[in-house]
Amino acid sequence: MRLEHATPLKSWAGLRPWREVVRLEPETIDVHGRRIKVIHNYGHGGSGITMHWGCALEVTAMVLEALGTEKEHIERMVSRL
């Protein structure tokens, strides 16, 4: 079967969302009367592959801080990654 005479059924492109500035920050939100900690990490676009290690380290530190880990322990743990 040759594709040159095929009729496309649908077109689709998997574009990666991006922002002028990557959003990498913690936030506390109210959900049904509960305070929930959320860490935003998006908007990398096609640069995600080049930025993922640095963003992952930042998110790790934010999660540890949200869990109440002491700052010196966070720095020590993240420096080992």
Residue pairs with C-beta under 8 A, 6 or more apart in sequence:
16 44
16 45
16 46
16 48
17 42
17 43
17 45
18 43
18 44
18 45
18 46
18 47
19 42
19 43
19 45
21 43
22 41
22 42
22 43
22 44
22 51
22 55
23 40
23 41
23 42
23 43
24 39
24 40
24 41
24 55
24 58
24 59
25 39
25 40
26 37
26 38
26 39
26 40
26 62
26 65
26 66
27 37
27 38
27 39
27 40
28 35
28 36
28 37
28 38
29 35
29 36
29 38
30 36
37 66
39 59
39 62
39 63
39 66
41 55
41 59
44 51
44 52
44 55
56 81
57 78
57 81
60 77
60 78
60 81
61 74
61 75
61 78
64 73
64 74
64 77
64 78
65 71
65 74
69 77
